[in-house]
Amino acid sequence: MNEVKHDKQSRNFTLIEDGLEARLDYSEIGKGIWNLTHTFVPGSLRGKGLASVLVKAALEEARKSDKKIIPSCSYVETFLKRNPDYSDLVSK
């Protein structure tokens, strides 16, 4: 599996697998909050855990950058329920 790339200008995290791009998009609210809005994994790559790899990378980067997150994407919300160790990142 290839590494996740963070494009701060486009505000997304991407991963290329079998020549196809999986992506997590976010918007920045002020200086300290990322609104994680959408994950996309091409149909032929679904079920391989790529969305969770993207979400984990985004959450780790948020933690490292001292950001809080808003889980607007339903997949991110589900990931957080399954991984409560990231719950401290959710903006109150």
PyMOL Python script that loads the backbone (N, CA, C, O; Angstrom):
from pymol import cmd

cmd.read_pdbstr("""\
ATOM      1  N   MET A   1       0.839  -1.179   0.000  1.00  0.00           N
ATOM      2  CA  MET A   1       0.000   0.000   0.000  1.00  0.00           C
ATOM      3  C   MET A   1       0.888   1.247   0.000  1.00  0.00           C
ATOM      4  O   MET A   1       1.873   1.321   0.734  1.00  0.00           O
ATOM      5  N   ASN A   2       0.529   2.207  -0.820  1.00  0.00           N
ATOM      6  CA  ASN A   2       1.286   3.450  -0.906  1.00  0.00           C
ATOM      7  C   ASN A   2       0.993   4.352   0.285  1.00  0.00           C
ATOM      8  O   ASN A   2       0.026   4.144   1.019  1.00  0.00           O
ATOM      9  N   GLU A   3       1.842   5.354   0.463  1.00  0.00           N
ATOM     10  CA  GLU A   3       1.674   6.249   1.603  1.00  0.00           C
ATOM     11  C   GLU A   3       0.588   7.284   1.349  1.00  0.00           C
ATOM     12  O   GLU A   3       0.284   7.628   0.207  1.00  0.00           O
ATOM     13  N   VAL A   4       0.018   7.766   2.435  1.00  0.00           N
ATOM     14  CA  VAL A   4      -0.993   8.816   2.372  1.00  0.00           C
ATOM     15  C   VAL A   4      -0.282  10.154   2.208  1.00  0.00           C
ATOM     16  O   VAL A   4       0.701  10.441   2.892  1.00  0.00           O
ATOM     17  N   LYS A   5      -0.798  10.967   1.288  1.00  0.00           N
ATOM     18  CA  LYS A   5      -0.244  12.301   1.066  1.00  0.00           C
ATOM     19  C   LYS A   5      -1.260  13.341   1.536  1.00  0.00           C
ATOM     20  O   LYS A   5      -2.459  13.217   1.288  1.00  0.00           O
ATOM     21  N   HIS A   6      -0.756  14.363   2.217  1.00  0.00           N
ATOM     22  CA  HIS A   6      -1.601  15.456   2.698  1.00  0.00           C
ATOM     23  C   HIS A   6      -1.325  16.683   1.838  1.00  0.00           C
ATOM     24  O   HIS A   6      -0.205  17.192   1.817  1.00  0.00           O
ATOM     25  N   ASP A   7      -2.340  17.153   1.135  1.00  0.00           N
ATOM     26  CA  ASP A   7      -2.231  18.364   0.319  1.00  0.00           C
ATOM     27  C   ASP A   7      -2.947  19.491   1.061  1.00  0.00           C
ATOM     28  O   ASP A   7      -4.174  19.584   1.027  1.00  0.00           O
ATOM     29  N   LYS A   8      -2.179  20.337   1.726  1.00  0.00           N
ATOM     30  CA  LYS A   8      -2.760  21.407   2.544  1.00  0.00           C
ATOM     31  C   LYS A   8      -3.491  22.440   1.694  1.00  0.00           C
ATOM     32  O   LYS A   8      -4.488  23.012   2.132  1.00  0.00           O
ATOM     33  N   GLN A   9      -3.000  22.678   0.487  1.00  0.00           N
ATOM     34  CA  GLN A   9      -3.637  23.668  -0.380  1.00  0.00           C
ATOM     35  C   GLN A   9      -5.007  23.178  -0.865  1.00  0.00           C
ATOM     36  O   GLN A   9      -5.976  23.937  -0.857  1.00  0.00           O
ATOM     37  N   SER A  10      -5.086  21.923  -1.283  1.00  0.00           N
ATOM     38  CA  SER A  10      -6.358  21.354  -1.747  1.00  0.00           C
ATOM     39  C   SER A  10      -7.222  20.853  -0.595  1.00  0.00           C
ATOM     40  O   SER A  10      -8.397  20.537  -0.779  1.00  0.00           O
ATOM     41  N   ARG A  11      -6.628  20.783   0.589  1.00  0.00           N
ATOM     42  CA  ARG A  11      -7.305  20.315   1.801  1.00  0.00           C
ATOM     43  C   ARG A  11      -7.852  18.901   1.633  1.00  0.00           C
ATOM     44  O   ARG A  11      -9.053  18.651   1.738  1.00  0.00           O
ATOM     45  N   ASN A  12      -6.918  17.986   1.367  1.00  0.00           N
ATOM     46  CA  ASN A  12      -7.310  16.584   1.308  1.00  0.00           C
ATOM     47  C   ASN A  12      -6.137  15.671   1.639  1.00  0.00           C
ATOM     48  O   ASN A  12      -4.975  16.079   1.636  1.00  0.00           O
ATOM     49  N   PHE A  13      -6.479  14.441   1.920  1.00  0.00           N
ATOM     50  CA  PHE A  13      -5.520  13.362   2.113  1.00  0.00           C
ATOM     51  C   PHE A  13      -5.812  12.354   1.015  1.00  0.00           C
ATOM     52  O   PHE A  13      -6.967  11.984   0.805  1.00  0.00           O
ATOM     53  N   THR A  14      -4.773  11.903   0.310  1.00  0.00           N
ATOM     54  CA  THR A  14      -4.976  10.968  -0.793  1.00  0.00           C
ATOM     55  C   THR A  14      -4.063   9.760  -0.660  1.00  0.00           C
ATOM     56  O   THR A  14      -3.021   9.788  -0.005  1.00  0.00           O
ATOM     57  N   LEU A  15      -4.505   8.712  -1.310  1.00  0.00           N
ATOM     58  CA  LEU A  15      -3.775   7.455  -1.337  1.00  0.00           C
ATOM     59  C   LEU A  15      -4.009   6.847  -2.714  1.00  0.00           C
ATOM     60  O   LEU A  15      -5.154   6.713  -3.145  1.00  0.00           O
ATOM     61  N   ILE A  16      -2.937   6.480  -3.406  1.00  0.00           N
ATOM     62  CA  ILE A  16      -3.051   5.857  -4.726  1.00  0.00           C
ATOM     63  C   ILE A  16      -2.844   4.351  -4.565  1.00  0.00           C
ATOM     64  O   ILE A  16      -1.847   3.906  -3.997  1.00  0.00           O
ATOM     65  N   GLU A  17      -3.793   3.584  -5.067  1.00  0.00           N
ATOM     66  CA  GLU A  17      -3.723   2.122  -5.009  1.00  0.00           C
ATOM     67  C   GLU A  17      -4.182   1.589  -6.366  1.00  0.00           C
ATOM     68  O   GLU A  17      -5.251   1.965  -6.848  1.00  0.00           O
ATOM     69  N   ASP A  18      -3.401   0.733  -6.974  1.00  0.00           N
ATOM     70  CA  ASP A  18      -3.721   0.175  -8.298  1.00  0.00           C
ATOM     71  C   ASP A  18      -4.035   1.278  -9.310  1.00  0.00           C
ATOM     72  O   ASP A  18      -4.904   1.110 -10.165  1.00  0.00           O
ATOM     73  N   GLY A  19      -3.329   2.403  -9.212  1.00  0.00           N
ATOM     74  CA  GLY A  19      -3.514   3.507 -10.144  1.00  0.00           C
ATOM     75  C   GLY A  19      -4.752   4.351  -9.894  1.00  0.00           C
ATOM     76  O   GLY A  19      -5.031   5.271 -10.663  1.00  0.00           O
ATOM     77  N   LEU A  20      -5.501   4.059  -8.833  1.00  0.00           N
ATOM     78  CA  LEU A  20      -6.723   4.796  -8.517  1.00  0.00           C
ATOM     79  C   LEU A  20      -6.543   5.581  -7.223  1.00  0.00           C
ATOM     80  O   LEU A  20      -5.792   5.178  -6.335  1.00  0.00           O
ATOM     81  N   GLU A  21      -7.244   6.709  -7.133  1.00  0.00           N
ATOM     82  CA  GLU A  21      -7.095   7.578  -5.969  1.00  0.00           C
ATOM     83  C   GLU A  21      -8.253   7.422  -4.989  1.00  0.00           C
ATOM     84  O   GLU A  21      -9.422   7.510  -5.365  1.00  0.00           O
ATOM     85  N   ALA A  22      -7.904   7.187  -3.724  1.00  0.00           N
ATOM     86  CA  ALA A  22      -8.856   7.268  -2.613  1.00  0.00           C
ATOM     87  C   ALA A  22      -8.566   8.593  -1.921  1.00  0.00           C
ATOM     88  O   ALA A  22      -7.418   9.033  -1.870  1.00  0.00           O
ATOM     89  N   ARG A  23      -9.618   9.237  -1.382  1.00  0.00           N
ATOM     90  CA  ARG A  23      -9.425  10.601  -0.890  1.00  0.00           C
ATOM     91  C   ARG A  23     -10.304  10.896   0.324  1.00  0.00           C
ATOM     92  O   ARG A  23     -11.422  10.394   0.439  1.00  0.00           O
ATOM     93  N   LEU A  24      -9.775  11.715   1.216  1.00  0.00           N
ATOM     94  CA  LEU A  24     -10.549  12.288   2.316  1.00  0.00           C
ATOM     95  C   LEU A  24     -10.435  13.800   2.185  1.00  0.00           C
ATOM     96  O   LEU A  24      -9.333  14.348   2.179  1.00  0.00           O
ATOM     97  N   ASP A  25     -11.578  14.472   2.080  1.00  0.00           N
ATOM     98  CA  ASP A  25     -11.608  15.931   1.935  1.00  0.00           C
ATOM     99  C   ASP A  25     -11.968  16.580   3.261  1.00  0.00           C
ATOM    100  O   ASP A  25     -12.698  16.012   4.073  1.00  0.00           O
ATOM    101  N   TYR A  26     -11.442  17.783   3.464  1.00  0.00           N
ATOM    102  CA  TYR A  26     -11.806  18.547   4.654  1.00  0.00           C
ATOM    103  C   TYR A  26     -11.822  20.028   4.327  1.00  0.00           C
ATOM    104  O   TYR A  26     -11.256  20.467   3.326  1.00  0.00           O
ATOM    105  N   SER A  27     -12.475  20.782   5.181  1.00  0.00           N
ATOM    106  CA  SER A  27     -12.400  22.241   5.104  1.00  0.00           C
ATOM    107  C   SER A  27     -11.822  22.716   6.427  1.00  0.00           C
ATOM    108  O   SER A  27     -11.911  22.026   7.443  1.00  0.00           O
ATOM    109  N   GLU A  28     -11.239  23.882   6.401  1.00  0.00           N
ATOM    110  CA  GLU A  28     -10.645  24.422   7.620  1.00  0.00           C
ATOM    111  C   GLU A  28     -11.545  25.531   8.142  1.00  0.00           C
ATOM    112  O   GLU A  28     -11.900  26.463   7.420  1.00  0.00           O
ATOM    113  N   ILE A  29     -11.903  25.406   9.412  1.00  0.00           N
ATOM    114  CA  ILE A  29     -12.762  26.399  10.050  1.00  0.00           C
ATOM    115  C   ILE A  29     -11.881  27.181  11.012  1.00  0.00           C
ATOM    116  O   ILE A  29     -11.489  26.672  12.062  1.00  0.00           O
ATOM    117  N   GLY A  30     -11.578  28.401  10.653  1.00  0.00           N
ATOM    118  CA  GLY A  30     -10.639  29.170  11.461  1.00  0.00           C
ATOM    119  C   GLY A  30      -9.255  28.534  11.380  1.00  0.00           C
ATOM    120  O   GLY A  30      -8.921  27.878  10.393  1.00  0.00           O
ATOM    121  N   LYS A  31      -8.467  28.730  12.406  1.00  0.00           N
ATOM    122  CA  LYS A  31      -7.099  28.198  12.400  1.00  0.00           C
ATOM    123  C   LYS A  31      -6.987  26.836  13.064  1.00  0.00           C
ATOM    124  O   LYS A  31      -6.013  26.120  12.834  1.00  0.00           O
ATOM    125  N   GLY A  32      -7.961  26.464  13.882  1.00  0.00           N
ATOM    126  CA  GLY A  32      -7.748  25.283  14.699  1.00  0.00           C
ATOM    127  C   GLY A  32      -8.681  24.111  14.500  1.00  0.00           C
ATOM    128  O   GLY A  32      -8.585  23.132  15.239  1.00  0.00           O
ATOM    129  N   ILE A  33      -9.599  24.169  13.512  1.00  0.00           N
ATOM    130  CA  ILE A  33     -10.577  23.087  13.355  1.00  0.00           C
ATOM    131  C   ILE A  33     -10.655  22.638  11.901  1.00  0.00           C
ATOM    132  O   ILE A  33     -10.786  23.449  10.985  1.00  0.00           O
ATOM    133  N   TRP A  34     -10.572  21.322  11.718  1.00  0.00           N
ATOM    134  CA  TRP A  34     -10.800  20.719  10.400  1.00  0.00           C
ATOM    135  C   TRP A  34     -12.163  20.060  10.405  1.00  0.00           C
ATOM    136  O   TRP A  34     -12.484  19.285  11.306  1.00  0.00           O
ATOM    137  N   ASN A  35     -12.967  20.370   9.394  1.00  0.00           N
ATOM    138  CA  ASN A  35     -14.247  19.709   9.190  1.00  0.00           C
ATOM    139  C   ASN A  35     -14.013  18.595   8.168  1.00  0.00           C
ATOM    140  O   ASN A  35     -13.870  18.866   6.976  1.00  0.00           O
ATOM    141  N   LEU A  36     -13.973  17.342   8.634  1.00  0.00           N
ATOM    142  CA  LEU A  36     -13.737  16.201   7.743  1.00  0.00           C
ATOM    143  C   LEU A  36     -15.052  15.889   7.042  1.00  0.00           C
ATOM    144  O   LEU A  36     -15.974  15.340   7.645  1.00  0.00           O
ATOM    145  N   THR A  37     -15.129  16.246   5.759  1.00  0.00           N
ATOM    146  CA  THR A  37     -16.411  16.285   5.054  1.00  0.00           C
ATOM    147  C   THR A  37     -16.746  15.072   4.200  1.00  0.00           C
ATOM    148  O   THR A  37     -17.920  14.749   4.024  1.00  0.00           O
ATOM    149  N   HIS A  38     -15.729  14.391   3.662  1.00  0.00           N
ATOM    150  CA  HIS A  38     -16.057  13.357   2.674  1.00  0.00           C
ATOM    151  C   HIS A  38     -14.894  12.392   2.490  1.00  0.00           C
ATOM    152  O   HIS A  38     -13.740  12.805   2.387  1.00  0.00           O
ATOM    153  N   THR A  39     -15.211  11.106   2.450  1.00  0.00           N
ATOM    154  CA  THR A  39     -14.217  10.114   2.024  1.00  0.00           C
ATOM    155  C   THR A  39     -14.730   9.473   0.745  1.00  0.00           C
ATOM    156  O   THR A  39     -15.930   9.256   0.576  1.00  0.00           O
ATOM    157  N   PHE A  40     -13.800   9.175  -0.148  1.00  0.00           N
ATOM    158  CA  PHE A  40     -14.156   8.490  -1.392  1.00  0.00           C
ATOM    159  C   PHE A  40     -13.126   7.414  -1.673  1.00  0.00           C
ATOM    160  O   PHE A  40     -11.922   7.668  -1.673  1.00  0.00           O
ATOM    161  N   VAL A  41     -13.622   6.203  -1.913  1.00  0.00           N
ATOM    162  CA  VAL A  41     -12.778   5.086  -2.331  1.00  0.00           C
ATOM    163  C   VAL A  41     -13.423   4.496  -3.581  1.00  0.00           C
ATOM    164  O   VAL A  41     -14.603   4.145  -3.545  1.00  0.00           O
ATOM    165  N   PRO A  42     -12.680   4.375  -4.697  1.00  0.00           N
ATOM    166  CA  PRO A  42     -13.244   3.785  -5.910  1.00  0.00           C
ATOM    167  C   PRO A  42     -13.823   2.393  -5.632  1.00  0.00           C
ATOM    168  O   PRO A  42     -13.301   1.643  -4.808  1.00  0.00           O
ATOM    169  N   GLY A  43     -14.899   2.068  -6.328  1.00  0.00           N
ATOM    170  CA  GLY A  43     -15.606   0.806  -6.109  1.00  0.00           C
ATOM    171  C   GLY A  43     -14.723  -0.423  -6.091  1.00  0.00           C
ATOM    172  O   GLY A  43     -14.904  -1.302  -5.248  1.00  0.00           O
ATOM    173  N   SER A  44     -13.767  -0.503  -7.010  1.00  0.00           N
ATOM    174  CA  SER A  44     -12.917  -1.697  -7.090  1.00  0.00           C
ATOM    175  C   SER A  44     -11.952  -1.818  -5.919  1.00  0.00           C
ATOM    176  O   SER A  44     -11.343  -2.869  -5.723  1.00  0.00           O
ATOM    177  N   LEU A  45     -11.806  -0.740  -5.132  1.00  0.00           N
ATOM    178  CA  LEU A  45     -10.881  -0.762  -3.990  1.00  0.00           C
ATOM    179  C   LEU A  45     -11.599  -0.835  -2.647  1.00  0.00           C
ATOM    180  O   LEU A  45     -10.953  -0.899  -1.601  1.00  0.00           O
ATOM    181  N   ARG A  46     -12.919  -0.826  -2.669  1.00  0.00           N
ATOM    182  CA  ARG A  46     -13.670  -0.846  -1.407  1.00  0.00           C
ATOM    183  C   ARG A  46     -13.486  -2.172  -0.691  1.00  0.00           C
ATOM    184  O   ARG A  46     -13.279  -3.215  -1.311  1.00  0.00           O
ATOM    185  N   GLY A  47     -13.567  -2.105   0.620  1.00  0.00           N
ATOM    186  CA  GLY A  47     -13.427  -3.306   1.440  1.00  0.00           C
ATOM    187  C   GLY A  47     -11.987  -3.664   1.763  1.00  0.00           C
ATOM    188  O   GLY A  47     -11.727  -4.709   2.359  1.00  0.00           O
ATOM    189  N   LYS A  48     -11.051  -2.812   1.380  1.00  0.00           N
ATOM    190  CA  LYS A  48      -9.626  -3.082   1.635  1.00  0.00           C
ATOM    191  C   LYS A  48      -9.067  -2.243   2.780  1.00  0.00           C
ATOM    192  O   LYS A  48      -7.869  -2.291   3.060  1.00  0.00           O
ATOM    193  N   GLY A  49      -9.929  -1.478   3.440  1.00  0.00           N
ATOM    194  CA  GLY A  49      -9.485  -0.679   4.577  1.00  0.00           C
ATOM    195  C   GLY A  49      -8.845   0.648   4.222  1.00  0.00           C
ATOM    196  O   GLY A  49      -8.232   1.286   5.077  1.00  0.00           O
ATOM    197  N   LEU A  50      -8.977   1.076   2.972  1.00  0.00           N
ATOM    198  CA  LEU A  50      -8.324   2.324   2.559  1.00  0.00           C
ATOM    199  C   LEU A  50      -8.932   3.550   3.232  1.00  0.00           C
ATOM    200  O   LEU A  50      -8.210   4.479   3.596  1.00  0.00           O
ATOM    201  N   ALA A  51     -10.246   3.562   3.400  1.00  0.00           N
ATOM    202  CA  ALA A  51     -10.883   4.709   4.052  1.00  0.00           C
ATOM    203  C   ALA A  51     -10.373   4.859   5.478  1.00  0.00           C
ATOM    204  O   ALA A  51     -10.122   5.975   5.933  1.00  0.00           O
ATOM    205  N   SER A  52     -10.219   3.748   6.183  1.00  0.00           N
ATOM    206  CA  SER A  52      -9.722   3.839   7.562  1.00  0.00           C
ATOM    207  C   SER A  52      -8.269   4.304   7.599  1.00  0.00           C
ATOM    208  O   SER A  52      -7.871   5.009   8.527  1.00  0.00           O
ATOM    209  N   VAL A  53      -7.476   3.919   6.605  1.00  0.00           N
ATOM    210  CA  VAL A  53      -6.088   4.393   6.523  1.00  0.00           C
ATOM    211  C   VAL A  53      -6.072   5.913   6.341  1.00  0.00           C
ATOM    212  O   VAL A  53      -5.282   6.608   6.979  1.00  0.00           O
ATOM    213  N   LEU A  54      -6.939   6.422   5.476  1.00  0.00           N
ATOM    214  CA  LEU A  54      -7.021   7.867   5.243  1.00  0.00           C
ATOM    215  C   LEU A  54      -7.472   8.615   6.497  1.00  0.00           C
ATOM    216  O   LEU A  54      -6.892   9.636   6.866  1.00  0.00           O
ATOM    217  N   VAL A  55      -8.515   8.093   7.144  1.00  0.00           N
ATOM    218  CA  VAL A  55      -9.038   8.761   8.339  1.00  0.00           C
ATOM    219  C   VAL A  55      -7.987   8.764   9.443  1.00  0.00           C
ATOM    220  O   VAL A  55      -7.779   9.782  10.104  1.00  0.00           O
ATOM    221  N   LYS A  56      -7.330   7.635   9.641  1.00  0.00           N
ATOM    222  CA  LYS A  56      -6.298   7.564  10.680  1.00  0.00           C
ATOM    223  C   LYS A  56      -5.176   8.564  10.390  1.00  0.00           C
ATOM    224  O   LYS A  56      -4.696   9.235  11.303  1.00  0.00           O
ATOM    225  N   ALA A  57      -4.758   8.669   9.130  1.00  0.00           N
ATOM    226  CA  ALA A  57      -3.703   9.624   8.763  1.00  0.00           C
ATOM    227  C   ALA A  57      -4.150  11.057   9.051  1.00  0.00           C
ATOM    228  O   ALA A  57      -3.371  11.859   9.567  1.00  0.00           O
ATOM    229  N   ALA A  58      -5.397  11.378   8.720  1.00  0.00           N
ATOM    230  CA  ALA A  58      -5.916  12.725   8.970  1.00  0.00           C
ATOM    231  C   ALA A  58      -5.981  13.016  10.465  1.00  0.00           C
ATOM    232  O   ALA A  58      -5.629  14.112  10.902  1.00  0.00           O
ATOM    233  N   LEU A  59      -6.427  12.044  11.247  1.00  0.00           N
ATOM    234  CA  LEU A  59      -6.530  12.244  12.692  1.00  0.00           C
ATOM    235  C   LEU A  59      -5.153  12.372  13.337  1.00  0.00           C
ATOM    236  O   LEU A  59      -4.962  13.175  14.250  1.00  0.00           O
ATOM    237  N   GLU A  60      -4.205  11.586  12.864  1.00  0.00           N
ATOM    238  CA  GLU A  60      -2.835  11.686  13.394  1.00  0.00           C
ATOM    239  C   GLU A  60      -2.226  13.047  13.057  1.00  0.00           C
ATOM    240  O   GLU A  60      -1.541  13.649  13.883  1.00  0.00           O
ATOM    241  N   GLU A  61      -2.479  13.525  11.841  1.00  0.00           N
ATOM    242  CA  GLU A  61      -1.969  14.847  11.445  1.00  0.00           C
ATOM    243  C   GLU A  61      -2.656  15.949  12.249  1.00  0.00           C
ATOM    244  O   GLU A  61      -2.013  16.920  12.650  1.00  0.00           O
ATOM    245  N   ALA A  62      -3.956  15.802  12.484  1.00  0.00           N
ATOM    246  CA  ALA A  62      -4.678  16.779  13.303  1.00  0.00           C
ATOM    247  C   ALA A  62      -4.080  16.834  14.706  1.00  0.00           C
ATOM    248  O   ALA A  62      -3.863  17.917  15.251  1.00  0.00           O
ATOM    249  N   ARG A  63      -3.820  15.690  15.277  1.00  0.00           N
ATOM    250  CA  ARG A  63      -3.237  15.634  16.624  1.00  0.00           C
ATOM    251  C   ARG A  63      -1.860  16.302  16.640  1.00  0.00           C
ATOM    252  O   ARG A  63      -1.557  17.113  17.515  1.00  0.00           O
ATOM    253  N   LYS A  64      -1.037  15.944  15.656  1.00  0.00           N
ATOM    254  CA  LYS A  64       0.323  16.491  15.563  1.00  0.00           C
ATOM    255  C   LYS A  64       0.307  18.013  15.370  1.00  0.00           C
ATOM    256  O   LYS A  64       1.186  18.720  15.862  1.00  0.00           O
ATOM    257  N   SER A  65      -0.697  18.499  14.653  1.00  0.00           N
ATOM    258  CA  SER A  65      -0.803  19.931  14.341  1.00  0.00           C
ATOM    259  C   SER A  65      -1.655  20.692  15.350  1.00  0.00           C
ATOM    260  O   SER A  65      -1.930  21.878  15.169  1.00  0.00           O
ATOM    261  N   ASP A  66      -2.068  20.013  16.405  1.00  0.00           N
ATOM    262  CA  ASP A  66      -2.889  20.617  17.458  1.00  0.00           C
ATOM    263  C   ASP A  66      -4.201  21.164  16.905  1.00  0.00           C
ATOM    264  O   ASP A  66      -4.617  22.270  17.249  1.00  0.00           O
ATOM    265  N   LYS A  67      -4.849  20.379  16.044  1.00  0.00           N
ATOM    266  CA  LYS A  67      -6.150  20.740  15.471  1.00  0.00           C
ATOM    267  C   LYS A  67      -7.245  19.924  16.145  1.00  0.00           C
ATOM    268  O   LYS A  67      -6.989  18.848  16.686  1.00  0.00           O
ATOM    269  N   LYS A  68      -8.460  20.445  16.108  1.00  0.00           N
ATOM    270  CA  LYS A  68      -9.657  19.706  16.486  1.00  0.00           C
ATOM    271  C   LYS A  68     -10.383  19.362  15.188  1.00  0.00           C
ATOM    272  O   LYS A  68     -10.122  19.967  14.149  1.00  0.00           O
ATOM    273  N   ILE A  69     -11.286  18.396  15.249  1.00  0.00           N
ATOM    274  CA  ILE A  69     -12.001  18.000  14.035  1.00  0.00           C
ATOM    275  C   ILE A  69     -13.515  17.992  14.272  1.00  0.00           C
ATOM    276  O   ILE A  69     -13.992  17.855  15.398  1.00  0.00           O
ATOM    277  N   ILE A  70     -14.240  18.142  13.174  1.00  0.00           N
ATOM    278  CA  ILE A  70     -15.686  17.949  13.144  1.00  0.00           C
ATOM    279  C   ILE A  70     -15.913  16.779  12.186  1.00  0.00           C
ATOM    280  O   ILE A  70     -15.538  16.869  11.017  1.00  0.00           O
ATOM    281  N   PRO A  71     -16.517  15.690  12.652  1.00  0.00           N
ATOM    282  CA  PRO A  71     -16.712  14.515  11.798  1.00  0.00           C
ATOM    283  C   PRO A  71     -17.999  14.609  10.971  1.00  0.00           C
ATOM    284  O   PRO A  71     -18.960  13.893  11.256  1.00  0.00           O
ATOM    285  N   SER A  72     -18.036  15.472   9.960  1.00  0.00           N
ATOM    286  CA  SER A  72     -19.227  15.614   9.116  1.00  0.00           C
ATOM    287  C   SER A  72     -19.453  14.405   8.214  1.00  0.00           C
ATOM    288  O   SER A  72     -20.591  14.103   7.856  1.00  0.00           O
ATOM    289  N   CYS A  73     -18.393  13.725   7.850  1.00  0.00           N
ATOM    290  CA  CYS A  73     -18.483  12.521   7.017  1.00  0.00           C
ATOM    291  C   CYS A  73     -18.962  11.350   7.880  1.00  0.00           C
ATOM    292  O   CYS A  73     -18.438  11.124   8.971  1.00  0.00           O
ATOM    293  N   SER A  74     -19.948  10.614   7.393  1.00  0.00           N
ATOM    294  CA  SER A  74     -20.489   9.486   8.170  1.00  0.00           C
ATOM    295  C   SER A  74     -19.436   8.409   8.417  1.00  0.00           C
ATOM    296  O   SER A  74     -19.454   7.761   9.463  1.00  0.00           O
ATOM    297  N   TYR A  75     -18.519   8.209   7.467  1.00  0.00           N
ATOM    298  CA  TYR A  75     -17.478   7.200   7.692  1.00  0.00           C
ATOM    299  C   TYR A  75     -16.547   7.630   8.824  1.00  0.00           C
ATOM    300  O   TYR A  75     -16.149   6.800   9.642  1.00  0.00           O
ATOM    301  N   VAL A  76     -16.198   8.902   8.881  1.00  0.00           N
ATOM    302  CA  VAL A  76     -15.334   9.404   9.955  1.00  0.00           C
ATOM    303  C   VAL A  76     -16.037   9.217  11.299  1.00  0.00           C
ATOM    304  O   VAL A  76     -15.409   8.822  12.281  1.00  0.00           O
ATOM    305  N   GLU A  77     -17.324   9.498  11.341  1.00  0.00           N
ATOM    306  CA  GLU A  77     -18.108   9.318  12.564  1.00  0.00           C
ATOM    307  C   GLU A  77     -18.067   7.858  13.026  1.00  0.00           C
ATOM    308  O   GLU A  77     -17.862   7.583  14.208  1.00  0.00           O
ATOM    309  N   THR A  78     -18.261   6.936  12.099  1.00  0.00           N
ATOM    310  CA  THR A  78     -18.205   5.505  12.414  1.00  0.00           C
ATOM    311  C   THR A  78     -16.812   5.109  12.882  1.00  0.00           C
ATOM    312  O   THR A  78     -16.676   4.354  13.845  1.00  0.00           O
ATOM    313  N   PHE A  79     -15.780   5.607  12.217  1.00  0.00           N
ATOM    314  CA  PHE A  79     -14.401   5.309  12.609  1.00  0.00           C
ATOM    315  C   PHE A  79     -14.147   5.749  14.048  1.00  0.00           C
ATOM    316  O   PHE A  79     -13.526   5.020  14.822  1.00  0.00           O
ATOM    317  N   LEU A  80     -14.624   6.937  14.408  1.00  0.00           N
ATOM    318  CA  LEU A  80     -14.415   7.453  15.761  1.00  0.00           C
ATOM    319  C   LEU A  80     -15.126   6.599  16.809  1.00  0.00           C
ATOM    320  O   LEU A  80     -14.612   6.419  17.913  1.00  0.00           O
ATOM    321  N   LYS A  81     -16.298   6.075  16.473  1.00  0.00           N
ATOM    322  CA  LYS A  81     -17.008   5.190  17.405  1.00  0.00           C
ATOM    323  C   LYS A  81     -16.219   3.907  17.632  1.00  0.00           C
ATOM    324  O   LYS A  81     -16.204   3.370  18.739  1.00  0.00           O
ATOM    325  N   ARG A  82     -15.570   3.422  16.592  1.00  0.00           N
ATOM    326  CA  ARG A  82     -14.774   2.184  16.686  1.00  0.00           C
ATOM    327  C   ARG A  82     -13.392   2.418  17.289  1.00  0.00           C
ATOM    328  O   ARG A  82     -12.744   1.477  17.747  1.00  0.00           O
ATOM    329  N   ASN A  83     -12.946   3.660  17.290  1.00  0.00           N
ATOM    330  CA  ASN A  83     -11.604   4.021  17.768  1.00  0.00           C
ATOM    331  C   ASN A  83     -11.699   5.200  18.732  1.00  0.00           C
ATOM    332  O   ASN A  83     -11.297   6.313  18.393  1.00  0.00           O
ATOM    333  N   PRO A  84     -12.228   4.962  19.932  1.00  0.00           N
ATOM    334  CA  PRO A  84     -12.474   6.064  20.866  1.00  0.00           C
ATOM    335  C   PRO A  84     -11.214   6.788  21.344  1.00  0.00           C
ATOM    336  O   PRO A  84     -11.310   7.857  21.947  1.00  0.00           O
ATOM    337  N   ASP A  85     -10.044   6.222  21.082  1.00  0.00           N
ATOM    338  CA  ASP A  85      -8.801   6.893  21.483  1.00  0.00           C
ATOM    339  C   ASP A  85      -8.571   8.199  20.707  1.00  0.00           C
ATOM    340  O   ASP A  85      -7.681   8.976  21.054  1.00  0.00           O
ATOM    341  N   TYR A  86      -9.361   8.439  19.671  1.00  0.00           N
ATOM    342  CA  TYR A  86      -9.264   9.698  18.926  1.00  0.00           C
ATOM    343  C   TYR A  86     -10.356  10.692  19.335  1.00  0.00           C
ATOM    344  O   TYR A  86     -10.420  11.791  18.784  1.00  0.00           O
ATOM    345  N   SER A  87     -11.206  10.328  20.281  1.00  0.00           N
ATOM    346  CA  SER A  87     -12.352  11.174  20.638  1.00  0.00           C
ATOM    347  C   SER A  87     -11.932  12.541  21.191  1.00  0.00           C
ATOM    348  O   SER A  87     -12.706  13.496  21.133  1.00  0.00           O
ATOM    349  N   ASP A  88     -10.721  12.634  21.720  1.00  0.00           N
ATOM    350  CA  ASP A  88     -10.240  13.922  22.241  1.00  0.00           C
ATOM    351  C   ASP A  88     -10.056  14.967  21.140  1.00  0.00           C
ATOM    352  O   ASP A  88      -9.946  16.159  21.426  1.00  0.00           O
ATOM    353  N   LEU A  89     -10.022  14.526  19.897  1.00  0.00           N
ATOM    354  CA  LEU A  89      -9.832  15.455  18.779  1.00  0.00           C
ATOM    355  C   LEU A  89     -11.129  16.118  18.326  1.00  0.00           C
ATOM    356  O   LEU A  89     -11.095  17.116  17.607  1.00  0.00           O
ATOM    357  N   VAL A  90     -12.272  15.569  18.742  1.00  0.00           N
ATOM    358  CA  VAL A  90     -13.560  16.087  18.283  1.00  0.00           C
ATOM    359  C   VAL A  90     -13.840  17.432  18.948  1.00  0.00           C
ATOM    360  O   VAL A  90     -13.778  17.560  20.170  1.00  0.00           O
ATOM    361  N   SER A  91     -14.147  18.427  18.122  1.00  0.00           N
ATOM    362  CA  SER A  91     -14.454  19.765  18.618  1.00  0.00           C
ATOM    363  C   SER A  91     -15.769  19.727  19.384  1.00  0.00           C
ATOM    364  O   SER A  91     -16.754  19.155  18.917  1.00  0.00           O
ATOM    365  N   LYS A  92     -15.776  20.329  20.544  1.00  0.00           N
ATOM    366  CA  LYS A  92     -16.978  20.342  21.391  1.00  0.00           C
ATOM    367  C   LYS A  92     -17.879  21.489  21.012  1.00  0.00           C
ATOM    368  O   LYS A  92     -18.939  21.665  21.612  1.00  0.00           O
TER     369      LYS A  92
END
""", "prot")
cmd.dss("prot")
cmd.show_as("cartoon", "prot")
cmd.util.cbc("prot")
cmd.orient("prot")
